[in-house]
Amino acid sequence: AWQLLAAAARAQGQGLRALRAEGEARVAVLDYAGALDRLRAGQTLAAQGLRTPAEQIEAAIIDSRARQVQAQLREQLANAKDKP
């Protein structure tokens, strides 16, 4: 579903929303590193300037999710270290 949303957003020229959806798609398959990459790309795009209030909201969501995913990635890596 997230991949479909990403494609639809990209087709509508909503790059920021598309990057968030791509990040969420990676989270859904537990690829936290890939998700963080997509969310950071969204942060970079947002830093280039936000045109609408909807983009400002999307940027805030991306920032929040990036922090959450980064914590999940740290936990995943710590768990991987503990396993033989």
C-alpha positions in Angstrom: 0.0 0.0 0.0 2.8 2.4 0.8 4.6 1.8 -2.5 1.3 2.5 -4.3 0.9 5.7 -2.4 4.5 6.7 -3.2 3.9 6.1 -6.9 0.7 8.1 -6.8 2.3 11.0 -4.9 5.2 11.1 -7.3 2.9 11.1 -10.3 1.1 14.1 -8.8 4.4 15.9 -8.2 4.3 15.5 -4.5 7.9 14.5 -4.0 8.0 15.0 -0.2 4.9 12.8 0.3 6.4 10.2 -2.1 9.6 10.0 -0.1 7.8 9.6 3.2 5.7 6.8 1.7 8.8 5.1 0.3 10.3 5.3 3.8 7.2 3.8 5.4 7.2 1.0 2.8 10.8 0.2 3.9 9.7 0.2 7.6 6.9 -2.2 6.8 9.5 -4.8 5.7 11.8 -4.0 8.6 14.4 -2.3 6.4 15.2 0.5 8.8 18.4 1.6 7.1 16.5 1.9 3.8 13.7 3.7 5.5 16.1 6.2 7.1 17.7 6.8 3.7 14.3 7.7 2.2 13.3 9.9 5.2 16.6 11.7 5.2 16.1 12.4 1.5 12.8 13.9 2.4 14.5 16.1 5.0 16.9 17.3 2.4 14.1 18.1 0.0 12.2 19.9 2.7 15.3 22.0 3.5 15.3 23.3 0.0 12.0 25.1 0.7 8.4 24.3 1.5 5.8 25.8 -0.7 2.5 24.8 1.0 1.2 24.3 4.5 0.7 20.6 3.6 4.4 20.3 2.8 5.2 21.8 6.2 3.1 19.2 7.9 4.6 16.4 5.8 8.1 17.7 6.8 7.2 17.6 10.5 5.9 14.0 10.1 9.1 13.1 8.2 11.3 14.6 11.0 9.4 12.7 13.7 9.4 9.4 11.8 13.1 9.8 11.0 13.9 10.0 14.8 11.7 6.9 15.5 13.2 4.9 12.7 16.7 5.8 13.8 15.9 4.5 17.2 14.5 1.3 15.7 17.6 0.9 13.6 19.9 1.3 16.7 17.8 -1.4 18.5 17.9 -3.7 15.5 21.7 -3.4 15.3 22.1 -3.9 19.0 19.9 -7.1 18.8 22.0 -8.3 15.9 25.2 -7.9 17.9 23.8 -10.0 20.7 22.9 -12.9 18.5 25.6 -15.4 17.6 
